[in-house]
Amino acid sequence: MARPLRLAVFLLLAGLACGQGLGEPLGADWTAISEEPQATGTAPGPLGERPPLEGLLGPLPEGYQGFSLSVRLLLWSVPWTFAGALGGLVAADPFWWGFWLTNALWASVDGAIALVGLLSPEPDRAWLRDILYLNAALDLLYIAGGLWLASKGEARLQGAGWAVVLQGGWLLLFDLYHAVPLGE
């Protein structure tokens, strides 16, 4: 059981390291994305409008928190969906079959949530903060459930459990990272 735990920790840390390139915390200065708003003296559009496409990965201006969260969640979920599906298809060992397919399923749900967020109007800041804290509490339940599955004797369930621990752990960090600045 130590090997899957090391793998889950490695993948979680790798995901966090990749996330460092996404820019500053939410609400960063608009000029960090583009020089155009500064040059023309225009501010970001009213709430509900979307920022320009070239600013998707960097810090987004005040009022675009929901959009930013959705983009960042999509950046996590799409690779995990494809990697999990591919890993599940080629895995001969029941542990890895459960691990990869559970990751694919979990990440595809995250991707669907991200797409809904991209297509929805920009949420209220306080509402978004409350939802993120509620999700963080649920993430703790996911992690506990994953640990319970990982403790089962069947290899397929152990793999699925470690996948839930990995995905739930990343979501916990993601939700808290984005909720804390919204409380300020």
RAZICOR-V830630 format. One line per field, one symbol per residue. phi: phi as a letter, one per 20 degrees, with the letter a starting at -180 (. if undefined). psi: psi as a letter, one per 20 degrees, with the letter a starting at -180 (. if undefined). burial: I if it has 9 or more other ideal C-beta (glycine too) atoms within 8 Angstrom, else O. A space follows every 10 residues. Layout:
phi->???
psi->???
burial->???
//
This chain:
phi->.fffffffff ffffffffff eeofggnfff ffebeggffe meegffgofd ffffefeefd fgndffffgf fffffeffff fffffffffe feffffffff ffgffffffg ffffffffee ffffgfffgf ffffffffgf ffffffffff effeffffff ffffffffff ffffffgefg ffef
psi->ihghgggggg hghghhghih jiarrqjrph ihgqighghi jqrqrrphqq rqhijhhaqq rpikghgggg ghhhhghghh gggggghhhi phphghgggg hhgggghhgg hggghghhiq qprqgggggg gghghgghhh hggghghghh iqhphghggg ghghggghgg hgggghhhhg hii.
burial->OOOIIOIIOO IIOOIIOOIO OOIOOIIIOI OIIIOOIIOO OOOIOOOOOO IOOOIOOIII IOOIIIIIII IIIIIIIIII IIIIIIIIOO IOOIIIIIII IIIIIIIIOI IOIIIIIIOO OIIOOOOIIO IIIOIIOOII OIIOIIIIII OIOOIIIIII IIIIIIIIII IIIIIIOIIO IIOO
//
